[in-house]
Structure formats: C-alpha cells, structure tokens
C-alpha cells in the first residue's frame, strides 16, 4: 500500500522533534510498524540506559510544560531586572558590582551566579551584593596550592566574607606543586562565591546587557 508523502514527512518530523520510538509513531499515525521503520530507520534517537527507560508521551508533555513554565519565569525575571536597573544604579556600588560581574562573573549557565577573585576588596563587594540579591546564602570555595596553610587560608577568607572558616570549601589547584619557581602573587588563594539561582541570573543578565549597551 502506498501512503501519501506527507505521512512519511510527518513521521520523520515526529521522530526528530519528539524523539518517539517506532512503536509510538506507528500508534500515533495509525500505521504499520514496518512502514514507520522504513521511513525513520536512518534517524536514531538516544538509547534508554539500564534502569532508565524512554519517557512516556505523558512524561514528555509534562517535561515540555515544566520547561515552558521556567522559561516564562526567566523572562519575567529578566524584565524585572531591566525595569529596576535605573533605581538600583542609584544605590552605591551596585553599578560597580554589575561591571565586575560582566568582566569576571561565570556566564556558562543560566542557572548559576558565581564569581571568583583573589582580591579581598573585589570579593567583599561581590559577596555583599550577591547576599543582598539572592534568596539564600551562597557557597564559598578557595583554590589553593600544596604549599599553603589551609586553615590560615580558610580563616582569611572567612573574615573577608564574614562566615566561619568551616564554610570555606577547599579545592586544590590542578597544577599545585608543579610550579617550582613560581612567584606567588595570590598568597591566600582564589575564592569563588557561588549560588544556584536561575532568577537572579536572569536579572543579572538584564543588568549586564544594559551596561554593555551603554558601551557600544
């Protein structure tokens, strides 16, 4: 039996966009499984891993709905950031914080706000604003070299950001101990301030976009 060409194109589109199995496409289009197989056999979909089967169509719809929900929340937070920018710029050091994040902040993900530096003045400024803007306290971690006094490093940064030394996590630098003749300029290591906050990250994006637009 010859089927209309549009059905083949629809089957292939569903395979790509919805990542449906051959059985699911056959059921959706009310067509034989063998027909669907010949139409889409060249389009692979990710294989299910042991103990983690493919999500059902209902699960996929739920996931799509959740993604849309958070997309709208991010857009709302971005709009909020754009509208509040001018008022916040009237607050001392806010603009400096945004410029600092634009230059030094972590931008690879839309779900996290993070900044690292070895200068205590820069770290203190960033910490004050992140704690002021976020809904919960950030986490701290210092990169150190093998020849450093770890307790002294934790105590130093704890005093800078006003937290107990135990709150300062430790991460050994990957090249620690391999720079025999180095001149150590960051004697207290490099501190990272980090918090998972999607909405604050969206607001920050709006602020940095405004600053960047002024420079162009």
N, C-alpha and C positions, 0 to 999 in steps of 0.2 A: 504494500500500500504506500502510495506517495503522499507525503504530508506537505502542507503549504510551507514555503520557505520561512515565513515569519515565525512559525513554531520552532524551527531549528535555531533561529537567531534569538528567540526568547529563552530557549533552554540554555544556550551558551551565555546569555547575559545573566541569567539567574545563577548559573554556576560561578561566574566571576564575582558578581556583586553580593550574593547571599551565601556563597560557599556551601551550597547544598550538595548532598550526596546524590548519586544517580537515582536511588530509590525515591528520595524526596522530590526530585524534579519530575520523575515519572508520575508520582501521585498527584503533584500539583497540576500538571498539564494533562492528566488522564491519558497517558500514552504508554506503550510498552517499554519496559525497562531496557530491552535490547536496542530499541530505536534511540533512546536517550543516550545509551552507552556509545553508540557510533557517532552521535553528534558531539559529545563533550569529552570523549576519552583522551583528547590531547590537552585538556585543561585540568591540571592537577589542583587539588586543594590540600591544605595542611592535614597530615595524618593524625588521627587521635593517638594519644600516648596511653600506655597501660594504666588502667585505673581512671583515665580521663577521657571518656567517650565524647564524640561530637555533641555540641549543644543542640537541643531540640529547636524547632522553629519558634516555639513559645519562648524559650530562653533567649534566642536571638532577638526576638521582638522586645523582650524585657531589657536586654543589654542596649539595644538601639535607643529605647526610651530613656534609659539611665544616662547614656551619653548625651542625648539631646537636653536632658534636664541640666546637666553640669555645663554644657555649652552655654545655655541661657544664663546660668549663674555667673559664669566667667564674663560674659558680655555685659551683664548688669554691673559687675564689679568694675569692669573697665570703664563703663560710662560714669560710674560713681567717681572713679579716680580722675577722669577728665573734668568733671564738674567741680570737684573740690580742690583742684590743683592751685588755683589762684589764691584761695583762702589759706591753704596750708603754706604757701610761699611767704605769707606774712609772719609765720612762726619762725623764730631764729633757728638757724642751722638746717631747716628742712630742705631747702634747695641744695645745700652742700651735700646732704645725705643722698639726694637723688642723683646728683652728679657723680658722687662716689660710687653709687651702685651701677650707674651707667658705665663707668670705667672699670670697676673691679668686681662687680657682682656676678653671680652664677646665673647664666641665661639659657642653659641647655634644656631645661624642662619648665613647663608652665605650672608645675605643682609644688615648686620648692623655692624658697628665698634663702640665699646663702651668700656670704661674703667672707673673704679671708685676707689677712694682712699681718705684718709683723710690727707695725707702728701702733703703739698703745693709744695714741690720740685718735687715730682713724678707727680702731677697733671700738673704743669707747663711744664715739659718735654713732657708729653704725648700730651698736648694741642698744643704745638709748632709744633710737628711732624704731628699730625692729620690735623691741619690747613694748613700746608705746602703741604701735600699729597692729601687732599680732594679738590673737585671742588667747595665746598660751605662751609660756616661756620657751625660748629657743634652746637648742643644744649647742655645746661647745666642744671643740676638739683641737688639739695642738699637734702640729707636725714637729718632730724633734729629731736630733741626731744622737748617735750612740754615745757620744762623749758628754751629753748634757745631764744635769742633775734633774731628774724627772719631778721630784717633789718640789724643788725650787721653781721649776717651770710652771707647774700647776698652781702653786701659791701666787706666783707673779700674775698670771692671767686671771686667777680668781679675784685678786684685788682690783684689777683693771675693770672687770665687768661686774664686780660685787656679788660673787657667788662663792660657796665653799670650794676649796681646791678639788674635792672629790667630784665636783660637777664638770671638771675639765677632763675630757677624754684624751687619750694618748694615741698617736699614730706615728710610728717610726718612718722616717723618710726612706724611699726606696734606694737612694744612693748613700744611705747612712754608713759611715765608716770607710767609704771608698774615696774620700777627698782628703788625702793625707796632708796636702799643703794649702788647703783652702784658708781663706781669710774669712772668719765667721762674723758676718755683719748682723745676723738676726740671733742675738745671743739668747733670746727667750723663745725661739721657735716662731712658727707662723700659726696664728689662731684662726679657726673657722667658726663662724656663727651660722647656724643652720636651723631652719624650721620648715616643716611641711605645711604650706598654707596657700592653696590654689587661689583663693580670692584676693589675698594680699599681693600675690604675684601678679594678678591681673591689674590691680590698682597701680602697682609699681610700673607695669608696662605702659600704662596710660601716662604716668608722670614722666618716665624717661622719653616717651615719644614726644611729649610737649617740649622738653628740654632740647632734644635733638632737632626738632623742627625750628627752634629759635636759632640754632647754629648754622643752618643751611642757608 
